């Protein structure tokens, strides 16, 4: 048989060292201290927790319900007292007399009723006269031409003022031209009358109605 030689075992490797055993012992001691502190903390905390105050419950006696009485009915209104009406005496229509009535009588004639004359109404006051606005010849929109100065009158240095009385129709035309005051020169009077006979006028008005009227037109001839 063959024999196998085994190497010798080293027991020094399997045994823990002294340092390891001290470290393990320190861990165990620390765990015991931690557990003891935890137990002590829990006991102190339970002592510090206060129980809530007790709540007392008391039953109150039930209040009796008040009985509500129904409203009393109102008393009936008093009946009106009827007063007896006084008995009126019946009028006496006729009274019979035991004395004998006369057989005939006479009635005095009444005086005639006075005749009433009707009162005449006062006459209505006359209407106030309506003002008449005179005719006009100097309005700018009429465009009336000026009389022509006669050439012979200029040569002879004839000057003067003519007053013409013009009868104006309701339509504003000259119906008649008459010399109210002469200029002492026949040529000047004729020239003024011929020119004014062709003019247009603003007719006179009575209220809003145009009426026929007369107007004085002055014409002056003067040499410059």
NORRA-V787588 format. One record per residue. N is the residue number from 0. SS is DSSP state (hx for helix, st for strand, lp for the rest). PSI is psi in radians with two decimals (* if undefined). OMEGA is omega as a letter, one per 30 degrees, with the letter a starting at -180 (* if undefined). Layout:
n = [N N]
ss = [SS SS]
psi = [PSI PSI]
omega = [OMEGA OMEGA]
This chain:
n = [0 1 2 3 4 5 6 7 8 9 10 11 12 13 14 15 16 17 18 19 20 21 22 23 24 25 26 27 28 29 30 31 32 33 34 35 36 37 38 39 40 41 42 43 44 45 46 47 48 49 50 51 52 53 54 55 56 57 58 59 60 61 62 63 64 65 66 67 68 69 70 71 72 73 74 75 76 77 78 79 80 81 82 83 84 85 86 87 88 89 90 91 92 93 94 95 96 97 98 99 100 101 102 103 104 105 106 107 108 109 110 111 112 113 114 115 116 117 118 119 120 121 122 123 124 125 126 127 128 129 130 131 132 133 134 135 136 137 138 139 140 141 142 143 144 145 146 147 148 149 150 151 152 153 154 155 156 157 158 159 160 161 162 163 164 165 166 167 168 169 170 171 172 173 174 175 176 177 178 179 180 181 182 183 184 185 186 187 188 189 190 191 192 193 194 195 196 197 198 199 200 201 202 203 204 205 206 207 208 209 210 211 212 213 214 215 216 217 218 219 220 221 222 223]
ss = [lp lp lp lp lp lp lp lp lp lp lp lp lp lp lp lp lp hx hx hx hx hx hx hx hx hx hx hx hx hx hx hx hx hx hx hx hx hx hx hx hx hx hx hx hx hx hx hx lp lp lp lp lp lp lp lp lp lp lp lp lp lp lp lp lp lp lp lp lp lp lp lp lp lp lp lp lp lp lp lp lp lp lp lp lp lp lp lp lp lp lp lp lp lp lp lp lp lp lp lp lp lp lp lp lp lp lp lp lp lp lp lp lp lp lp lp lp lp lp lp lp lp lp lp lp lp lp lp lp lp lp st st lp lp st lp lp lp hx hx hx lp lp lp lp lp lp lp lp hx hx hx hx hx lp lp lp lp st st st st st st st st st lp lp lp lp st st st st st st st st st lp lp lp lp hx hx hx hx hx hx hx hx hx hx hx lp lp lp st lp st lp st st st lp lp st st st lp st st st st st st st st st lp lp lp]
psi = [2.61 2.55 2.44 2.25 2.18 2.59 2.66 2.45 2.50 1.79 -0.22 -0.32 -0.52 -0.38 2.34 2.69 2.95 -0.61 -0.65 -0.68 -0.64 -0.68 -0.72 -0.69 -0.62 -0.64 -0.71 -0.74 -0.67 -0.66 -0.72 -0.70 -0.69 -0.72 -0.70 -0.68 -0.66 -0.70 -0.70 -0.66 -0.67 -0.65 -0.72 -0.65 -0.68 -0.61 -0.54 -0.44 2.12 2.45 2.53 2.60 2.63 2.53 2.15 2.40 2.25 2.34 2.18 2.50 2.47 2.32 2.40 2.34 2.26 2.32 2.16 2.05 2.42 2.59 2.44 2.44 2.50 2.53 2.59 2.55 2.58 2.50 2.39 2.42 2.10 2.11 2.44 2.24 2.44 2.50 2.06 2.46 2.36 2.30 2.47 1.99 -0.72 2.50 2.14 2.29 2.44 -0.30 2.50 2.35 2.54 2.69 -0.49 2.72 2.80 2.48 2.23 2.34 2.42 2.55 2.60 2.53 2.37 2.44 2.30 2.08 2.30 2.39 2.09 2.41 2.47 2.54 2.50 2.44 2.51 2.53 2.45 2.46 2.45 2.24 2.45 2.21 2.17 2.74 2.72 2.62 -0.03 0.28 2.43 -0.58 -0.10 -0.49 0.88 2.25 2.65 2.63 2.66 2.24 2.07 2.44 -0.68 -0.60 -0.62 -0.74 -0.63 0.09 0.82 2.23 2.73 3.06 2.25 2.33 2.09 2.32 2.01 2.25 2.03 2.32 2.99 -0.29 -0.08 0.30 2.78 1.96 -0.61 2.45 2.11 2.62 1.99 -0.63 2.19 2.73 0.05 0.13 2.07 -0.66 -0.69 -0.69 -0.74 -0.74 -0.68 -0.75 -0.72 -0.66 -0.77 -0.48 -0.36 -0.01 2.83 2.52 2.74 1.98 2.71 2.75 2.38 1.72 -2.09 0.12 2.19 2.40 2.84 2.50 3.11 2.62 2.57 2.20 2.04 2.35 2.19 2.22 2.10 2.38 2.39 *]
omega = [l a a a l l a l l a a a a a l a a a l a l l l l l l l l a l l l a l l l a l l a a a l a l l a a l l l l a l a l a l l l a l l l l l l l l l l l l l a l a a l a l l a l l a l a l l l a a l l l l a a l l a a l a l l a l l a l a l a l l a a l a a l l a l l a l a l l a l a l a l a a l l l a l l l l a a l l l a a l l l l a a l a l a l a l l l l l l l a l l a l l a l a l a a l l a a l a l a a l a a l a l a l a l a l a l a l a l a l a l l a l a l l *]
